[in-house]
Amino acid sequence: MEAYVKYNYFHKEQRPRYTPNPFSPASLYYNKEQDFYVCPMGQHMKRIGMKRSITSNGFVTYSVRYQAERCDGCPLRGSCFKARGNRIIEVNHQLQHYKQKARELLTSEEGIKHRGRRYIEPEAVFGQTKYNKAYKRFRHFGKDKVNMDFAFFAIAFNIGKMCRKTNLKELKDIMEVLLGSFRCSIQVYIGYLKPYKSFYMKLAA
């Protein structure tokens, strides 16, 4: 499956006036065979170890640390970094690989077509779903239960949108039909909803 997913700063990189920072790790030359980076002054930055990090969602990432040999007296030190000692950079090679692959897909002819079909409307829905409605995680495991979980949320979300665009008389007739069907659906899936029965019954009410 090919994923045409944008990463952070993708749009910024596509701007005509965008100029990458020459001192950022992504702009430095990397020798893959001997595993070292080269700073703007031509100094080799050798590998000194690994760093293990855990994100807020519990995902474990590994970054490789590289350190320059000597930065004292370098005329670019003030622009390169301001910490004491020699500069150390941390690079997640797996993440860099994914970003490079995503960049190639998004800038391809097929990727441009996919990007043209994606309007600004879905982004607003994602923002409403994740932040305003606090729906950031599925509440069940398994494909069938996840589909059921999100389907109920989508029904409630669309009912809310419809309420804002419909007058009171039309809304009363439509709500009677939709809520009746919604309650029937909850009764059908009552076996899946034992841990969250009160949540969905409250949502239907």
HELIX and SHEET records of a PDB file:
HELIX    1   1 PHE A   10  GLU A   13  1                                   4    
HELIX    2   2 PRO A   25  SER A   27  5                                   3    
HELIX    3   3 ARG A   77  CYS A   80  1                                   4    
HELIX    4   4 HIS A   93  LEU A  106  1                                  14    
HELIX    5   5 GLU A  109  ARG A  117  1                                   9    
HELIX    6   6 GLU A  121  GLY A  127  1                                   7    
HELIX    7   7 GLN A  128  ASN A  132  3                                   5    
HELIX    8   8 LYS A  143  LYS A  165  1                                  23    
HELIX    9   9 LEU A  168  VAL A  188  1                                  21    
HELIX   10  10 LYS A  197  ALA A  204  1                                   8    
SHEET    1   A 5 TYR A  29  ASN A  31  0                                        
SHEET    2   A 5 PHE A  36  VAL A  38 -1                                        
SHEET    3   A 5 HIS A  44  ILE A  54 -1                                        
SHEET    4   A 5 VAL A  60  ALA A  68 -1                                        
SHEET    5   A 5 ILE A  88  VAL A  91 -1                                        
END                                                                             
